[in-house]
Amino acid sequence: MLLRLLGNLLRRAPATRKPPPLAADPGVAALLQRAKTCYAAGEMSEAIALCQQALAQEPGNAYARLTLVRARMPGEIYRQVLRRIHEHVRPRTYVEIGVDKGDTIAMACPETLALGIDPAPKIERPLTARTRIFAETSDDFFARHDLGMELGGLPVELAFIDGLHRFEFALRDFINLERHCSRHATILVHDCYPLDAATAMRERMYDFWSGDVWKLVVCLKKYRPDLSIHTIGCAPTGLAVIRNLDPASALLPERLREICDEFIPMPFAAIESRKAELLNLFPNEWSKVRALLSPA
Ligand SMILES: C[S@@+](CC[C@H](N)C(=O)[O-])C[C@H]1O[C@@H](n2cnc3c(N)ncnc32)[C@H](O)[C@@H]1O
């Protein structure tokens, strides 16, 4: 639903279709109508200010948040960036945690051996002949299967973590994937650049929610300074690119409990005023992103 709204922001609605109301309250709807006009005219600071006014009155308004992220994070959205990464890297193997309708795992190249993990997949996209979906949680998958065997003895070359939006789940996914990665592999993590406190919390308050996955960046920077971590500023909630992986590293699994105790209670306020710096924000420009992906 959110991605459909985001797509609508980028396209012109057909003239015959009545647009859905932007807000139930007419005053908020009027603010958002003005924000929409400003956004279309490229007047981003005005659009941002109007969306903030609308959110002050209606904190759960998804249209206001989506307009805000598009105004603040211009350029391609994460799926477009992901498609470029697939086409550029053309990995032999790809693992995606959290596939939902299949929109992103469907981007795997025909030659890529792709594996998707999701307890409730609702695949609507045609997948390549070399794609398999495992209908289980990622924790269950890694407990029951040997990922290396499932990939025919090949290491993971590209992975995308987009499952449960909680820090400790993303951390375990990272640990479980890294041990199967090649040295030149890339792990991508969605939702590492949250918009605001209300959507960066562990509990979901609104439709627009990225959870506390952002803590993974803060955690890895502290405990794994050997990793290369960049968070592309693509809408709606950023995409972390993690490289220089070390499949032999045992530090994270060995200190898992201590790390969870440290990061699970961390509030968004701990990073809010220095979000770009602490989350390693990286420009959403393909020429620069591509350079991150060159062999280490
Ligand atoms: C945001 S959706 C994924 C969207 C997809 N990657 C895309 O971009 O189109 C998150 C998915 O994570 C799945 N999920 C929830 N808990 C999970 C878990 N423990 N392990 C793996 N996937 C999980 C949900 O079923 C949901 O389909």
The ligand as an ORCA input file, in Angstrom:
! r2SCAN-3c Opt
* xyz 0 1
  C       8.503     -5.328      3.882
  S       8.078     -6.958      3.450
  C       9.291     -7.414      2.269
  C       9.147     -6.642      1.001
  C       9.972     -7.071     -0.165
  N      11.374     -7.314      0.134
  C       9.889     -5.950     -1.182
  O      10.708     -5.006     -1.099
  O       8.960     -5.952     -1.994
  C       8.568     -7.823      4.884
  C       8.331     -9.309      4.799
  O       9.041     -9.897      5.894
  C       8.352    -11.066      6.233
  N       8.779    -11.496      7.561
  C       8.230    -11.206      8.759
  N       8.875    -11.842      9.730
  C       9.879    -12.537      9.150
  C      10.885    -13.426      9.634
  N      10.993    -13.692     10.941
  N      11.734    -13.984      8.743
  C      11.630    -13.696      7.425
  N      10.695    -12.885      6.910
  C       9.835    -12.313      7.763
  C       6.890    -10.673      6.139
  O       6.083    -11.831      5.977
  C       6.879     -9.735      4.939
  O       6.470    -10.415      3.774
*
